[in-house]
Amino acid sequence: MIYLESFNFPDAEKEFNFFIDQKKTCYDIFYPFQVLSKNRLDQIDFEPVTILYGGNGTGKSTALNIIAEKLKINRDSVFNKSNFYPDYLRFCSEKLSNKLPQNSRIITSDDVFDYMLNIRNLNEGIDSRRDDLFNEYFDAKNSDFKLKSLDDYEQLKKVNMTRKTSQSRFVRKNLMGNIREYSNGESAFRYFTEKIGENGLFLLDEPENSLAPARQRELVQFIEDSARFFGCQFIISTHSPFVLAIKHAKIYDLDENPVCVKDWTQLENVRVYYEFFKEHYDEF
């Protein structure tokens, strides 16, 4: 499925004329100006899965954030925009093939990290409450409590419960539903599968972060199935050879000047992996 057919960024000439007209000479940094234009990325034509590849500083994440801001799609974590963002977005334009679904969103590393941190904090809270309940059990079971008024009724019930049940049952009955403790990779993978639904445009910024190779391959299968069977379109920035190998993905190499489309096997990052394993082939 294709919702976003193409997106246009300002070229170097438009950026130059903008700064001449505005006489913005008191700034040293004009982000996001002068990032994508330096390698002449002024248009992206999209497929169901489109990938932005390149080294640090080439503008992969910048391009995703610009598209997300221009289309006003959902995001979880706060995005720090520069003063020049509104000016830059006015130079951008998009062509939609279909109406953009409301559940479309951008997923960044910050989103995934915040999710994992929330899960960890929640589990720590449960662990702390569990320790408190252990102490409550022993205090209640060994107390010489006597009911003096209705105000003490809840305490009486607790004392009676400790005398009728085991410590583990007491804790389970009084503890909030436990959250299973997932590894960072498991939590990250769950975040993607929870946030990516049917029929939507999804922008993924380096989704391989926090994912072991096996989990990356699971995510790739999930992306391929979502694009093929469930009406999803993906725009992904990545270094991962597993993600770059997604079937039928269109890959823009932002390291090239001008930016061009390549097969995943032609990309420098992938070739480095390939040569490394060739050198160590006999060890396998």
Steps between C-alpha positions, in 0.01 A plus 500: 500500500624850421360802683793737451605499135776761510653771716698806394767684700648841411811487284818700563384789281173545689684488829754757382229740380317462830801609703575788264142627528487461878852630561540238775867564558498483884468120507770237468264199474192498279374145564322336319619721215827395332474135610318321218597747230875440538464163324217628281212307652201704379242228428412151622263276306355233726417131477315292761839473675754778448832509683736791564858381543813700582763582757460726801420855399362417157147595604311170528329592826463862389308393190267278704428774753435757228253267329330426831469868590374601157236225500417565869505130585505359853811471714545402863819673616551876489694614195738795540452717194729787411378855436533440127265202482185699406693681225641175366165321498350775284741398224399134524212336316348156479288299259254253653353207309248423773370678808745468785360267771466646850710224658807598294799585716874549528688269737841621618767357727382741771149351482633147544737602780224682690276195468769268635570743786130515592480119509810485717370763742166322523668171579720666761186642660343155509816350650500768770133435580570126516770557765258715701239223489746244629556724802127561543437125502747431780387803704133404473554128560703557813298788645279489811237705320158551665203670338419822690280681247372482144800705398711190567287270288727498193798415718302216658428353157869519414599322823245227440619456144861451609389229741306313230734521205865467404737789452508458120121495471469808716747689283338388172153598622607848607748577223391678186512293179863429442671632185723239344862610501612517138851554375571828323483324165170331582351828623619685189353235271168511691490878459519472121234229481269699730537831315491371142144413408317432176466763228745773592814688402784423742833681519763297687823666608775237537266231636793259543613685814464274808418200279728197474545355149232234556251766613593718201411213270167458680432870456587477130250217457240706687564802273486289182172337606349835607586658165383202295184393680384778733505824301808656660763727345843540659775760479805381693841640583753228580856365494393141565572249220198299619266797455669606176427154359121544529343353186412750227615800709609812315826626652635855477874528567549835674878456499504561123505845341251526349291259705406196292307173520702179550454130565577403858796286393668809350503699824835561668381391845373169365817443299709544818300222668529284190878538477540435873315169486682401184831547683382271780313250283725205596430558869135423441 
